[in-house]
Structures are given as C-alpha cells and as structure tokens.
Amino acid sequence: MAEQSAYAILNVRKGADEQEIKRAYVELVKRYDPEKHTERFMVIQSAYERLRDPRKRAKEDVFTYNYLKGEFVFAPEEKEEDPLPEVLARIRDLERQLAEQPDNPAVKPALILNLMKRSYRNAQKKLWAEAIKDWQAVLRLDPTHQRAKNNLFFAFVHLAYYYALHDLTDDAIRLWEQALEMDPENLAIIHNLAIACEQAGLHDKAMKYWNEVVRRWKMELDKRPDDEYLRNCIIEVHKHHGGKALQSVPTPETKQEAVEQYREILKFNPNDFEARYQIAATLMEENKFDEAVEELKKLHAEHPKNLDVVNLLGWAYLNAGKFEMAFNTWRRALITDPKNLAIKDSITRARLAVGKKLKEGGHYTQALVHFKELLKLMPNAWELHYEIADTLLRKGDRRAALAEFQRVLELDPKNKLAKKAIADIRLRA
C-alpha cells in the first residue's frame, strides 16, 4: 500500500507554511494522545517530520498537485439580486440588440453586466459549466475584462485540482491546459500537468512538461544556490525518471535515458549514493563492465561496509574477465558477514558458471579449481559432484571420475545420468 501523503495526514494543503503545519500538528496531537493512540501518533509525527525537512518535503512535493489560491471576484452591481427571469430576458434582448446595432455604445456594457450577474448566480450554485460559458462570452465581448478573466482562470484551476484528486485526470488536464493558455508562465500549472499527464499514461506530453518544470527550477536554483529544498526537488525528478526508464522495456535508449537522469542528479549532489549505484547497475546491463568496475570501486571506497556495492563489484569484475579479483572481493565480503546469503549465492553461481565455461573450453584443471572451491560451500550438492566427475572424465582420469559419479549416486540414488556414466566407464575398462 502506498504511503499516505503527509499533507493528507495533517489535513493541510501543499504550500502551507511552517506555522500552518505546526498548528495542524499540534491540533492532531491534542486529539490523538500519544499514550492512547500510539500508532496514529507515530503516523502524525512521521508526516510532521517529512514536511519539516527540506529534503523529505521535496520528495513529498514533487508528485503532489499544487493548489492555486484565488477567489471569484464580482462588482457590487453584479451581485444584485435581480429576479433571474428578468436577467435572462435582458440577456436575450441585449444579444438581439447587439446583433442589430453593433455600434451602439450602450448595448455591450449592459450585456456584459447581465452576463456577469448570471455568472454570479451560477457560481453561487456551483453550476460551473454555465458560469464558465458566461465568462467566456464576456471575454469575447471585452477581452480585457479583468473580473471575467480572473473568474474563468480560477474556475479552470479550481475544478482541475478537484478532478485530479478524484482521478479524473483527462478532465483535469483539459482544464489546466486551458488555464495555461491564459497564463503561460504559471509554473504551478505546468507542474500539475506534468504529474497528471504521467498519471494518465501520456508519456511524451508528461516529459515535455517535466522538462519545462526542471528547466525553470534550475534557473531559480542559479539565483538561489543555497536553496536545499529546490535542489532536492530537481534531484527527486531525475531519480524518478531514471527509475522509470530502468523499469520500462529494456532498450539501449531507455538505459541511456536512465544513466542521463542519474548523471543529472550528480550535478546537484555528487555524493548521491542511489544515483551512483544505479549508474553502475545500468552500465552492467549495457555490458560496459570495465566502466562499471571503475564506478563501483569509487563507491566501495566511500561505502566499504555496503555489501550490495561489494556484491555488484564482484559481478562487474567477473564479467570483465577478472575472475580472481571477483572471488577475492566476495571472499572479503564473507569475512565481514559470514552468513550473508546474497554473497554466498553470488559465489555459488559465479563458481559454477566459470567452472562450466572453462570445462567446455577444455581448461579442465582450472575448471576443477572452481568446482572444488565451491565444494567448500555446498559439499552435498549432487549437481556439483556430477560436474566434477564429468570434468575428470573429459580430462581422462576415469578412476577419479568413477569415484565422483558414485558419490552422485550416494546423494541422489536414482540419478540416471550418473548410472549411465558409471556403466560406460566400466564397459570401457
């Protein structure tokens, strides 16, 4: 289950200042006594901590819709309670007059007034579609009408926000895009569109908006280089899209996109562990093993106790053809943590794979070295004894091979391959 938004837990909107957040926290703590409601209190405490820390708040904010503050504005005369039938009749009459007398200076202002009166009634009743039509009609008559422009914009962003909260993303996108046409520089709307388009599966459109959001954040960060919150917002976007690229269908393009996203993170935080680790992992997937080794060696030097790094470094060495360095790396890891199953599994799989490869290549003595090293970890694995027996047989040591095949039958009495091999050896003897 996804973690609930810290804003939802504290019942505040994104953009709330520190005082608002603290007030909300204090009210909830009063309601949920820590001793009586321990679990709920811990959830509240966690949400409060997430919003107090700039890095954690950045992670929260990057994928949370922005609520744009505003209000509907009407002149006093537009709020006058004229009987609705009279307002409707005047609108019809004035529309007819405007069509017949387009140059009459008194008609257009009168029509605008009555359209605004009707829009006020519609807004009061939350008949948003009708109110929007009225404001659009006013703006067709007078494109500079500030109250109609304000009300139309606020209706778009207000409705879009609540549509998005209820997963009606297509409607939210349509309205936010209309709002963006009215205010092309509004970063909060561009950010909302990036989130909504991604949620709707509109990848190309989402990336267009995300790129614009990040571009503007970077411009702001140039002006405020010490802004940790903004820096971490940028980092979180790159982390997200690097991860998305890795989770998508693996192609050279998606892998390259992932590396580029993570390298962008390092421009803002050169020590970001996750970004550096993912770059190395992606290089491994691209079979760039020597490059992966170099990345992981640096990471290992800074995080010597991180066995995930050590494990991946072992595989990087192995795939780069540096077998001894790979096994020495894993061996040192086992000294640190003798019970680490991931390291043991890597050694097992690597020894077996290398041994088989050497055997198939005719390097029997070297293959036996790897198989016998593996015996120390899994002395009773019949599969391993079979590989040793088969290698000895290929090498020409039938007596030793026979003993190993017999050991296979001790461990797996019904093994047909071992029985056949024993019969063949005895027949030829």
C-alpha positions in Angstrom: 0.0 0.0 0.0 1.3 3.4 -1.0 2.3 5.8 1.9 -0.3 8.4 2.6 0.5 12.0 1.7 1.9 13.9 4.7 -0.4 16.8 3.7 -3.5 14.5 3.8 -2.4 13.2 7.3 -2.0 16.7 8.7 -5.0 18.0 6.7 -3.1 20.9 5.2 -2.6 21.8 1.6 0.7 21.7 -0.3 2.2 25.2 0.0 1.3 25.5 3.7 3.9 27.5 5.6 5.7 26.3 8.7 3.3 27.9 11.1 0.2 26.3 9.4 1.9 22.9 9.5 2.8 23.3 13.2 -0.7 24.4 14.1 -2.2 21.4 12.3 0.3 19.1 14.0 -0.4 20.5 17.5 -4.2 20.1 17.0 -3.9 16.5 15.9 -1.6 15.7 18.9 -4.2 17.1 21.2 -6.8 14.9 19.6 -4.7 11.7 19.5 -2.9 11.4 22.8 0.5 9.6 22.2 -0.2 7.1 25.1 -3.7 6.2 24.0 -3.3 6.4 20.2 0.4 5.4 19.8 0.1 4.1 16.3 -1.8 7.1 15.0 0.5 9.5 16.8 3.5 7.9 15.1 1.9 8.4 11.7 1.2 12.1 12.5 4.8 12.5 13.9 6.2 11.0 10.7 4.1 13.3 8.5 5.2 16.3 10.5 8.9 15.3 10.2 8.5 14.8 6.4 7.2 18.4 6.0 9.8 20.0 8.3 12.9 18.5 6.5 13.6 20.3 3.1 14.8 17.1 1.5 11.9 15.0 2.6 9.4 17.8 1.8 10.9 18.0 -1.7 10.2 14.3 -2.2 6.6 14.8 -1.0 6.0 17.9 -3.1 7.4 16.8 -6.5 4.5 14.4 -7.0 1.8 16.3 -5.2 -0.6 18.6 -7.1 -0.3 22.3 -6.4 -3.4 24.1 -5.1 -3.5 27.5 -6.7 -5.1 30.1 -4.3 -7.6 32.6 -5.5 -11.2 33.7 -5.4 -14.1 34.7 -7.6 -14.4 38.5 -7.9 -17.6 40.4 -8.7 -18.5 44.1 -8.6 -21.3 45.1 -6.2 -23.8 45.7 -9.0 -23.1 42.2 -10.4 -24.2 40.7 -7.1 -27.6 42.5 -7.1 -30.4 40.0 -6.6 -32.5 40.8 -9.7 -35.1 38.2 -10.4 -33.5 35.6 -12.6 -36.2 35.6 -15.3 -35.6 39.4 -15.7 -31.8 38.8 -16.1 -32.4 36.1 -18.7 -34.9 38.3 -20.6 -32.5 41.2 -20.6 -29.6 39.0 -21.9 -31.8 37.7 -24.8 -32.9 41.3 -25.6 -29.4 42.7 -25.4 -27.9 39.9 -27.6 -30.6 40.7 -30.2 -29.8 44.5 -30.0 -26.1 43.9 -30.3 -26.6 41.8 -33.5 -28.8 44.6 -34.9 -26.9 47.6 -33.6 -23.2 46.5 -33.2 -22.1 50.1 -33.0 -24.5 51.1 -30.2 -22.1 52.0 -27.3 -24.7 51.3 -24.6 -25.5 47.7 -25.6 -22.3 45.9 -25.0 -21.7 47.2 -21.4 -25.3 46.3 -20.5 -24.9 42.8 -21.9 -21.7 42.3 -20.0 -23.3 43.4 -16.8 -26.1 40.9 -17.1 -23.8 38.1 -18.2 -21.8 38.7 -15.0 -25.0 38.8 -13.0 -26.0 35.4 -14.3 -22.5 34.0 -13.8 -22.6 35.2 -10.2 -25.9 33.2 -9.7 -24.3 30.1 -11.4 -21.2 30.3 -9.3 -23.2 30.6 -6.1 -25.0 27.3 -7.1 -21.7 25.7 -8.3 -23.0 25.4 -11.8 -19.5 25.8 -13.1 -20.1 24.8 -16.8 -22.7 27.6 -17.1 -20.6 30.1 -15.2 -17.6 29.4 -17.5 -19.8 29.9 -20.6 -20.8 33.3 -19.3 -17.2 34.4 -18.5 -16.1 33.2 -21.9 -19.0 35.2 -23.5 -17.9 38.3 -21.6 -14.3 37.9 -22.8 -15.4 37.6 -26.4 -17.2 41.0 -25.9 -14.3 42.5 -23.9 -11.0 40.6 -23.9 -9.6 43.0 -21.2 -12.4 42.4 -18.7 -10.4 41.6 -15.6 -13.1 40.1 -13.4 -14.2 37.7 -16.1 -10.6 36.7 -16.8 -9.9 36.1 -13.1 -13.0 34.1 -12.6 -12.5 32.0 -15.7 -8.9 31.2 -14.8 -9.8 30.4 -11.2 -12.6 28.2 -12.3 -10.3 26.2 -14.6 -7.6 25.7 -11.9 -10.1 25.1 -9.1 -12.1 22.4 -11.0 -8.9 20.8 -12.4 -7.5 20.4 -9.0 -10.5 18.6 -7.6 -10.9 16.5 -10.8 -7.3 15.4 -10.4 -7.8 14.5 -6.7 -10.6 12.2 -7.8 -8.5 10.6 -10.6 -10.5 12.3 -13.4 -7.1 13.2 -15.0 -8.4 13.7 -18.5 -10.8 16.4 -17.4 -8.1 17.9 -15.1 -5.6 18.0 -18.0 -8.1 19.7 -20.3 -8.9 22.4 -17.8 -5.2 23.0 -16.7 -4.2 23.3 -20.3 -6.9 26.0 -20.8 -5.6 27.8 -17.8 -2.1 27.6 -19.1 -3.2 29.3 -22.3 -4.3 32.2 -20.1 -1.1 32.2 -18.0 1.7 30.5 -20.0 4.3 31.3 -17.3 2.5 29.7 -14.4 4.9 27.1 -13.1 2.4 25.5 -10.7 0.1 24.7 -13.6 3.0 23.3 -15.7 4.0 21.1 -12.7 0.4 19.9 -12.2 0.2 19.0 -15.9 3.4 17.0 -15.7 2.0 14.9 -12.8 -1.4 14.5 -14.4 -0.1 13.5 -17.8 2.2 11.0 -16.3 -0.7 9.6 -14.3 -2.8 9.4 -17.5 0.0 7.5 -19.3 0.7 10.4 -21.7 4.5 9.8 -21.6 5.6 12.2 -24.3 3.4 15.1 -23.1 4.4 14.4 -19.4 8.1 14.6 -20.3 7.5 17.9 -22.2 6.0 19.4 -19.0 8.6 17.8 -16.7 11.5 19.1 -18.7 10.0 22.6 -18.6 9.5 22.3 -14.8 13.1 21.2 -14.2 14.4 23.9 -16.6 12.7 26.6 -14.6 13.7 25.1 -11.2 17.3 25.1 -12.4 17.0 28.8 -13.4 15.7 29.5 -9.9 18.5 27.5 -8.3 21.1 29.5 -10.2 19.6 32.6 -8.4 19.4 30.8 -5.0 22.2 28.2 -5.0 21.8 27.5 -1.2 18.1 26.5 -1.6 18.2 22.9 -0.4 14.5 22.3 -1.0 14.7 23.4 -4.6 17.9 21.4 -5.2 16.2 18.3 -3.9 13.1 18.8 -6.0 15.3 18.6 -9.1 17.1 15.6 -7.7 13.8 13.8 -7.0 12.5 14.3 -10.5 15.7 12.9 -12.0 15.6 9.9 -9.6 12.0 9.2 -10.6 12.6 9.3 -14.3 15.8 7.3 -14.0 13.9 4.6 -12.2 11.0 4.8 -14.7 13.5 4.3 -17.6 15.0 1.3 -15.9 11.6 -0.3 -15.2 10.4 0.2 -18.8 11.1 -2.2 -21.7 15.0 -2.5 -21.7 16.4 -1.0 -24.8 19.7 0.9 -25.4 17.6 4.1 -25.4 15.9 3.5 -22.1 19.1 2.5 -20.4 20.9 5.6 -21.8 18.0 7.8 -20.6 18.3 6.3 -17.1 22.1 7.0 -17.0 21.5 10.6 -18.2 18.8 11.2 -15.5 21.1 9.8 -12.7 24.1 11.8 -14.0 21.9 14.9 -13.8 21.4 14.2 -10.1 25.2 14.1 -9.6 25.5 17.6 -10.9 23.4 18.7 -7.9 24.6 16.2 -5.4 27.9 14.5 -6.4 27.6 12.1 -3.4 24.1 10.8 -4.1 24.5 7.1 -3.4 21.4 5.8 -5.2 22.3 7.7 -8.4 25.8 6.4 -8.5 24.7 2.8 -7.7 22.1 2.9 -10.4 24.6 4.3 -13.0 26.9 1.3 -12.2 24.0 -1.2 -12.4 22.9 0.3 -15.7 26.4 0.1 -17.1 26.4 -3.6 -16.1 23.2 -4.1 -18.1 24.8 -2.4 -21.1 27.7 -4.8 -20.8 30.1 -1.9 -20.1 31.8 -3.9 -17.4 35.1 -2.0 -17.2 33.2 1.3 -16.7 31.0 -0.4 -14.1 34.1 -1.6 -12.2 35.5 1.9 -12.1 32.2 3.4 -10.8 31.8 0.7 -8.2 35.4 0.9 -7.0 34.9 4.5 -6.1 31.6 3.8 -4.5 33.1 0.9 -2.5 36.0 3.1 -1.3 33.4 5.5 0.2 31.0 2.8 1.5 33.2 -0.2 2.4 30.6 -1.8 4.5 27.8 -1.7 1.9 27.6 -5.4 0.8 25.3 -4.5 -2.1 28.1 -2.5 -3.6 30.6 -5.2 -2.9 28.4 -7.9 -4.5 27.8 -5.8 -7.7 31.5 -5.1 -7.8 32.2 -8.8 -7.7 29.9 -9.4 -10.7 31.5 -6.4 -12.6 35.0 -7.9 -12.1 33.7 -11.4 -13.2 32.0 -10.1 -16.3 35.1 -8.0 -17.1 37.1 -11.3 -17.1 38.9 -10.5 -13.8 37.9 -13.8 -12.1 40.3 -13.8 -9.2 39.5 -10.2 -8.3 35.8 -11.1 -8.4 36.2 -14.0 -6.0 38.7 -12.1 -3.7 36.1 -9.3 -3.5 33.3 -11.8 -2.5 35.7 -13.6 -0.1 36.5 -10.4 1.8 32.7 -9.7 2.0 32.1 -13.1 3.6 34.8 -12.3 6.2 32.8 -9.2 7.1 29.5 -11.1 7.1 29.9 -14.9 7.0 26.2 -15.5 6.9 25.3 -13.2 4.0 23.1 -15.2 1.7 23.4 -12.8 -1.3 27.2 -13.1 -1.3 27.1 -16.8 -0.9 24.6 -17.1 -3.7 26.8 -14.9 -6.0 29.9 -17.1 -5.2 27.9 -20.2 -5.9 26.5 -19.1 -9.2 29.8 -17.5 -10.3 32.0 -20.5 -9.5 29.5 -22.8 -11.3 29.3 -20.6 -14.4 33.0 -20.1 -14.6 33.8 -23.7 -14.0 31.3 -24.9 -16.7 32.7 -22.3 -19.2 36.3 -23.5 -18.5 35.2 -27.1 -18.8 33.5 -26.5 -22.2 36.6 -24.7 -23.3 38.9 -27.6 -22.5 40.5 -26.0 -19.4 39.9 -28.9 -17.1 42.4 -28.2 -14.4 41.2 -24.6 -14.0 37.6 -25.8 -14.1 38.2 -28.3 -11.3 39.7 -25.5 -9.1 36.4 -23.6 -9.3 34.3 -26.7 -8.7 36.4 -27.8 -5.7 36.3 -24.3 -4.2 32.5 -24.5 -4.5 32.5 -27.8 -2.6 33.5 -25.9 0.5 30.2 -24.1 0.4 28.0 -27.0 -0.8 29.6 -30.3 -0.1 26.5 -32.4 -0.6 25.2 -30.9 -3.9 25.0 -33.8 -6.4 25.0 -31.4 -9.3 28.4 -30.2 -8.3 29.8 -33.7 -7.9 28.4 -34.5 -11.3 30.2 -31.5 -12.9 33.5 -32.6 -11.2 33.0 -36.2 -12.4 32.3 -35.1 -16.0 35.4 -32.8 -16.0 37.6 -35.6 -14.7 36.2 -37.9 -17.3 36.9 -35.4 -20.1 40.4 -34.9 -18.6 41.0 -38.7 -18.9 41.1 -39.5 -15.2 38.5 -42.4 -15.3 39.2 -43.7 -11.8 38.7 -40.4 -10.1 35.6 -39.7 -12.4 34.1 -43.1 -11.4 34.5 -42.2 -7.7 32.7 -38.9 -8.2 29.9 -40.5 -10.2 29.4 -43.0 -7.3 29.3 -40.0 -4.9 26.5 -38.6 -7.1 24.5 -41.8 -6.6 25.1 -41.7 -2.9 23.5 -38.3 -2.8 20.8 -39.0 -5.5 20.4 -42.8 -5.8 18.0 -42.5 -8.8 20.3 -40.3 -10.9 20.1 -41.8 -14.4 23.0 -39.7 -15.8 25.4 -40.9 -13.1 24.3 -44.6 -13.6 24.8 -44.3 -17.4 28.3 -42.7 -16.9 29.3 -45.5 -14.4 28.1 -48.2 -16.8 30.1 -46.6 -19.7 33.3 -46.3 -17.7 33.1 -50.0 -16.5 32.3 -51.2 -20.1 35.3 -49.4 -21.5 37.5 -50.7 -18.7 
